[in-house]
Amino acid sequence: MHKLVLKAGREKSLKRRHPWVFSGAVAKLQGTPARGETVEVWSATGEFLAVAAYNPESQIVARVWDWTRRAIDAPYFQERIERAIGQRRALMGEDGAMRLVHGESDGLPGVVADRYGDTVVLQLSSAGADRWREAIADAVLAASGAARIWERSDADVRELEGLAPVTAALRGAREPTRVTIDEMGLQFEIDLERGHKTGFYLDQRDNRQQLRALADGRDVLDGFCYTGGFALNALAGGARSVTAVDSSAGALETARANAKRNGRDGAEWIEGDVFQWLRRFRDQAQSFDLIVLDPPKFAPTAAHAEKAARAYKDINLLAFKLLRPGGLLMTFSCSGGVSADLFQKIVAGAALDAEADAQIVARLGAASDHPVALNFPEGEYLKGLICRVAGQ
């Protein structure tokens, strides 16, 4: 087995079972492992620490598979994937749309699998996951009972791993490339080939239900509406009006089709830049009772946090200005480089600059099929707040 030997004192994070080894922590490499191949990680004092997937092209030079000296092979992936899917069945039952595997939080770095009916969309974002593609696909197919697997390994993070994007049918039929799911009585079309992430934002499922419960009789603004998840739930919850904005013409086309599919044609769908439209609404003295801000990832890493903070503050400040007395702001960050504490500070600063007297009434996160391993807090990427401005 190839060995990665750490510098003195750099084993502390691994002993706390954090699954990443950064290149700066490595003293020497024994052997010539290929990208994605398994290596043993040892301390400078000769203590075995873990087995991991090696990638010399990434700042994260090794991602831990296991903390024991076990073989990393097809049975290993079968065991891990069966466990991940079984845990979700025990917690959530047989949901037709759910996350089956959630990367490091399931002990499978770089592996994400989302189920949409009989189709599983697989996303491999690390060199180790990429190397074991076939074994992972076989294990997911067997454990899920799905009919086919689509691969959507096209996230930007693959470039950091030195990997080319892959979008293809991996198991079973290529067609259709669009499927329909049911989420709490609403039908949504999923574009397997071109949709964001794996096609849909499954992590926001519980928060969409929260919005539905709050929407009755309110005028709702949905910023970054994508294919209408929040907007249609607002209508299902009895919203008086829904205004939905997104810059993607394709996403809005699907949103309109989803609205028609569900017999809910009451939303106004606006194609355009959300930042500009928030300013336009302000300049037109428009106001709303409930605003949802679910923007794309502004800060994929901590290095982007400062620039992202300005963007988050801008949209939240404008939202506070658009809220009526007693109005609610449901605001999110999915940026791994922005912590929950920082996000709250940004939103607080936005309220202060907007001269809004506001309070947090709820903290939001990803649905339960997106667990967060206690040894991997980075897995808690989705942060959300419901803020209420003072009433009259």
C-alpha positions in Angstrom: 0.0 0.0 0.0 1.2 3.5 -0.8 1.8 5.7 2.2 1.2 9.4 2.9 3.3 10.5 5.9 2.2 13.7 7.6 4.4 16.4 9.1 4.9 16.4 12.8 1.7 17.6 14.7 -0.5 17.6 11.6 -2.4 14.5 12.5 -4.6 16.3 15.0 -7.6 16.9 12.6 -7.5 13.2 11.5 -7.6 12.1 15.1 -10.8 14.1 15.4 -11.9 12.2 12.3 -12.0 15.1 10.0 -11.8 13.4 6.5 -9.6 15.8 4.6 -5.8 15.9 4.4 -4.5 19.2 2.9 -1.3 19.2 0.7 0.5 21.4 3.2 0.3 18.8 5.9 2.2 16.1 3.9 5.9 15.4 4.7 6.5 12.7 2.2 4.8 10.2 -0.1 6.0 6.6 -0.2 5.1 4.9 -3.5 3.7 6.3 -6.8 -0.1 6.2 -6.4 -2.2 7.3 -9.4 -4.9 9.9 -9.0 -7.8 8.5 -7.0 -5.8 5.5 -5.8 -6.0 4.4 -2.2 -3.2 5.3 0.2 -2.5 4.8 3.9 -2.1 7.9 5.9 0.5 7.8 8.7 1.6 10.3 11.3 5.2 11.4 11.6 5.7 9.2 14.6 4.6 6.0 12.7 1.0 5.8 13.8 -1.6 4.5 11.2 -4.4 7.1 10.8 -6.6 6.2 7.9 -7.0 4.9 4.3 -7.8 7.6 1.8 -8.2 8.5 -1.9 -5.1 10.3 -3.2 -5.1 13.3 -5.5 -1.9 15.2 -6.1 -3.7 17.8 -8.3 -6.0 19.0 -5.4 -5.3 21.1 -2.3 -7.2 18.3 -0.5 -4.5 15.7 -1.3 -6.3 12.9 0.4 -10.0 12.2 1.4 -10.6 9.5 4.0 -12.5 6.4 3.1 -12.1 4.6 6.4 -10.3 4.8 9.7 -9.2 1.1 9.7 -6.7 -0.7 7.5 -9.5 -2.3 5.4 -9.6 -2.9 1.6 -11.3 -0.3 -0.5 -13.0 -2.4 -3.1 -16.5 -3.1 -4.6 -17.8 -4.7 -1.4 -16.7 -1.6 0.6 -18.9 0.6 -1.6 -21.8 -1.9 -1.5 -21.7 -1.8 2.3 -21.5 2.0 2.7 -24.2 2.7 0.1 -26.5 0.0 1.5 -26.1 1.6 4.9 -26.7 5.2 3.7 -29.9 4.2 1.8 -31.1 2.0 4.6 -30.8 4.9 7.1 -32.9 7.1 5.0 -35.6 4.4 4.5 -35.7 4.0 8.3 -36.2 7.8 8.8 -38.2 8.8 5.8 -39.7 5.7 4.2 -39.7 5.1 0.5 -39.9 8.7 -0.8 -39.9 9.0 -4.5 -37.6 12.0 -4.4 -34.8 12.1 -1.9 -31.0 12.2 -1.4 -29.7 8.7 -1.0 -26.0 9.4 -0.5 -24.5 12.6 0.9 -20.8 12.6 0.4 -18.5 12.8 3.5 -21.5 12.7 5.8 -22.1 9.2 4.7 -18.4 8.3 4.7 -18.3 8.6 0.9 -16.3 11.7 0.0 -17.3 13.2 -3.3 -20.3 10.8 -3.8 -23.8 12.3 -4.1 -26.8 10.2 -5.3 -30.3 11.7 -5.6 -33.4 9.7 -6.4 -36.1 10.9 -8.7 -38.7 8.1 -9.1 -37.1 5.2 -10.9 -34.0 7.3 -11.8 -31.0 8.0 -9.6 -28.7 10.9 -10.5 -25.1 10.3 -9.5 -22.6 13.1 -9.0 -19.0 12.3 -8.4 -16.8 15.2 -7.5 -13.6 13.7 -6.1 -10.8 11.7 -7.7 -11.4 8.7 -5.5 -15.1 8.7 -6.3 -14.3 9.1 -10.0 -11.9 6.1 -9.9 -14.5 3.9 -8.4 -17.4 5.0 -10.7 -18.4 1.6 -11.9 -18.5 0.0 -8.4 -20.4 2.9 -7.0 -23.0 2.8 -9.8 -23.5 -0.9 -9.3 -23.9 -0.5 -5.6 -26.4 2.4 -5.9 -28.5 0.5 -8.5 -28.6 -2.6 -6.4 -29.4 -0.9 -3.1 -31.9 1.6 -4.4 -33.8 -0.7 -6.7 -33.9 2.1 -9.4 -34.2 1.3 -13.1 -31.4 3.5 -14.3 -28.6 5.9 -13.3 -27.8 9.2 -14.8 -24.4 10.8 -14.1 -24.2 14.5 -13.6 -20.5 14.9 -12.6 -20.3 18.5 -14.0 -19.9 20.6 -10.8 -17.2 23.2 -10.9 -15.4 21.5 -8.0 -14.3 18.8 -10.4 -12.0 21.3 -12.1 -10.2 21.8 -8.8 -9.7 18.0 -8.7 -8.2 17.9 -12.2 -11.3 16.1 -13.5 -13.2 16.8 -16.7 -17.0 17.2 -16.5 -19.2 14.1 -17.3 -22.9 14.1 -18.1 -24.2 10.7 -19.4 -26.5 7.8 -18.9 -24.5 5.5 -16.7 -26.9 2.5 -16.2 -30.1 1.8 -18.0 -31.9 3.8 -20.7 -30.8 7.3 -21.7 -34.3 8.5 -22.4 -36.3 10.2 -21.1 -34.0 13.1 -20.0 -36.9 14.7 -18.1 -38.8 13.0 -15.3 -41.6 14.2 -13.0 -41.7 13.9 -9.2 -44.4 14.4 -6.6 -43.5 16.5 -3.5 -46.3 16.9 -1.0 -48.9 16.9 -3.7 -47.1 19.2 -6.2 -45.7 17.9 -9.4 -42.2 19.1 -10.6 -40.4 18.3 -13.8 -36.7 17.5 -13.4 -34.3 18.1 -16.3 -31.7 15.3 -15.7 -29.3 16.6 -18.4 -29.3 20.4 -17.8 -30.9 21.1 -14.5 -29.0 22.7 -11.6 -27.1 20.4 -9.3 -28.7 17.0 -10.0 -31.8 18.5 -11.4 -33.7 19.8 -8.3 -33.0 21.3 -4.9 -34.0 18.4 -2.7 -32.3 20.0 0.3 -35.0 22.7 0.4 -37.9 20.3 0.7 -38.7 21.0 4.4 -38.3 24.8 3.8 -40.7 24.7 0.9 -43.3 23.2 3.3 -42.5 25.9 5.9 -43.2 28.5 3.3 -46.5 26.9 2.3 -47.6 27.1 5.9 -46.8 30.8 6.1 -48.1 32.0 2.7 -51.8 32.2 3.3 -53.2 35.6 2.4 -49.7 37.1 1.8 -48.2 38.9 -1.2 -45.0 36.8 -1.8 -41.8 37.6 -3.7 -39.6 34.7 -4.7 -36.1 35.8 -5.7 -34.0 33.2 -7.6 -37.1 31.1 -8.2 -35.5 28.5 -10.5 -38.3 26.0 -11.6 -40.9 27.3 -9.1 -40.4 25.2 -5.9 -41.0 28.0 -3.5 -43.4 29.9 -5.7 -45.7 27.0 -6.3 -45.7 26.1 -2.6 -46.7 29.7 -1.8 -49.7 29.4 -4.2 -50.6 26.0 -2.6 -50.5 27.7 0.8 -53.0 30.3 -0.3 -50.8 33.3 -1.1 -52.8 36.3 -2.4 -50.1 36.9 -5.1 -46.8 35.5 -6.1 -44.0 37.3 -8.0 -41.2 35.1 -9.0 -37.9 36.3 -10.5 -35.0 34.3 -12.1 -32.3 35.1 -14.7 -32.7 31.8 -16.5 -35.2 31.7 -19.3 -35.0 27.9 -19.4 -35.7 27.6 -15.6 -38.7 30.0 -16.0 -40.1 28.0 -18.9 -40.0 24.9 -16.7 -41.5 26.9 -13.8 -44.5 27.9 -16.0 -44.9 24.3 -17.1 -44.9 23.2 -13.5 -47.5 25.8 -12.7 -49.7 24.6 -15.5 -49.1 21.0 -14.5 -50.4 21.7 -11.0 -53.3 24.0 -12.1 -51.7 27.0 -10.3 -51.4 29.8 -12.8 -51.5 32.7 -10.4 -47.8 33.6 -10.3 -46.1 36.4 -12.3 -42.9 35.0 -13.7 -40.2 37.6 -14.4 -37.0 36.9 -16.3 -34.2 39.1 -15.2 -31.4 39.9 -12.7 -32.7 39.6 -9.1 -30.4 42.4 -7.9 -31.8 44.8 -10.5 -35.4 43.8 -9.9 -35.1 44.3 -6.2 -34.0 47.8 -6.9 -36.7 48.3 -9.4 -39.4 47.2 -6.9 -37.9 49.6 -4.3 -37.9 52.5 -6.8 -41.5 51.7 -7.7 -42.4 51.7 -4.0 -43.7 48.1 -4.2 -43.9 46.0 -1.0 -44.5 42.4 0.0 -45.6 40.4 3.0 -43.2 37.6 2.5 -39.9 37.5 0.6 -37.8 34.4 -0.2 -34.2 34.8 -1.2 -32.5 31.5 -2.3 -29.6 32.6 -4.4 -26.9 30.4 -6.0 -23.6 29.7 -4.3 -21.8 33.0 -4.0 -18.8 31.6 -2.0 -17.8 28.0 -2.9 -14.8 28.4 -0.5 -13.8 30.7 2.3 -11.5 32.6 -0.1 -14.7 34.0 -1.8 -16.4 34.9 1.5 -15.7 38.6 1.4 -17.1 39.1 -2.1 -20.0 36.9 -1.2 -20.8 38.8 1.9 -21.3 42.0 -0.1 -23.7 40.2 -2.4 -25.7 38.7 0.4 -25.9 42.0 2.3 -27.1 43.8 -0.9 -30.0 41.5 -1.6 -31.0 41.2 2.1 -30.9 45.0 2.6 -33.1 45.5 -0.4 -35.5 42.8 0.8 -35.9 44.4 4.2 -36.8 47.7 2.5 -39.5 45.9 0.5 -41.2 44.2 3.5 -44.4 45.6 4.9 -44.7 46.0 8.7 -44.9 42.5 10.2 -43.5 41.0 7.0 -41.3 37.9 6.8 -38.0 37.3 5.1 -37.0 33.8 4.4 -33.3 34.1 3.4 -30.7 31.4 2.6 -27.0 30.8 1.9 -25.8 27.6 0.3 -22.2 28.8 0.2 -19.8 26.5 2.0 -17.4 29.4 2.5 -20.0 31.4 4.5 -20.6 30.0 8.0 -23.9 30.2 9.8 -22.5 32.9 12.2 -21.2 35.0 9.4 -24.5 34.7 7.5 -26.4 35.9 10.5 -24.1 38.8 10.9 -24.5 39.7 7.2 -28.3 39.6 7.6 -28.2 41.6 10.8 -26.0 44.3 9.1 -28.5 44.4 6.2 -31.4 45.0 8.6 -29.4 47.7 10.4 -28.6 49.6 7.1 -32.2 49.2 6.0 -33.3 50.7 9.3 -35.5 47.7 9.9 -36.4 46.5 13.4 -36.2 42.7 12.8 -35.9 39.5 14.7 -35.1 35.9 13.9 -38.1 33.7 14.3 -36.6 30.4 12.9 -33.4 28.9 11.7 -33.5 26.7 8.7 -31.3 24.0 7.2 -31.3 21.1 4.8 -33.8 18.3 4.9 -33.1 15.1 7.0 -31.8 13.2 4.0 -28.9 15.6 3.9 -27.3 14.7 7.3 -24.3 16.5 8.7 -21.6 14.3 10.2 -20.4 15.7 13.5 -16.8 15.2 12.4 -17.5 17.2 9.2 -19.2 20.5 10.0 -18.5 21.6 6.4 -21.4 19.4 5.4 -23.8 22.0 6.9 -23.7 24.1 3.8 -27.3 25.3 3.7 -28.1 28.0 6.2 -31.5 29.8 6.4 -33.2 32.3 8.6 -36.8 33.5 8.9 -36.7 37.1 10.0 -39.8 39.2 10.9 -39.8 43.0 10.8 -41.7 44.9 13.4 -45.4 45.5 12.8 -47.4 48.6 13.3 
